[in-house]
Amino acid sequence: MTIDISSMSRKELIKLRSDVDKAIATVAARERRAALEAVERAAAEHGFSLSELTGAVAAKAARGGKPKTPAKYRNPANGDETWSGRGRKPRWILEVEAAGRQLSDFAI
């Protein structure tokens, strides 16, 4: 298959580039799937799953999606209770505010 690109119009060249990009993406996806299947078979031959060997599941669990927002307020009665200042106010904040204390009193 020979293509004489020097005789093609700009519109034809843009279309050709688009077609080539799509073909490259399709081939890359097919090769990636084949490589992944081969690696999974090799891991299974040794009695492991791919996620066990790569730690992919553990890494996702450790990340937990979004990073945790640091605490801005701490309960002086129980140091384990903190609040980042986002979302609903925890019960201990509501109770101390009802008692007339300021939120700034509990800033970390």
Steps between C-alpha positions, in 0.01 A plus 500: 500500500662818379354842567632804318451765766660772289203500266236504775303806599515644849153361577606152386818518706305599813259211441794261450662621822174447689466150356861417591454628857189284542679196357797551733271529803315181400822304452644632829186395690507154341871457586439620856218246547717222361789594730272516803351159421850353463610643834183375672558150358862502619394609849229233510754232406684588820184508710457876528265761368644804330365733769676294769833541323468867419332608821242690292213421737700596808614824339145600411378412849782699657419804287130471568417725209537860611767620742372558851449862601708587808320573825453863603318447831553257788269409786686579825292240688597225254810562289400227254203709382600747234327691222638642176250785488327346199163331484255470787621610839560209733286468811777614736534828307125560513497433874784740582352770277165456676687549829618840369860417406657616173618262230835679496559371857550150354731588209807282473 
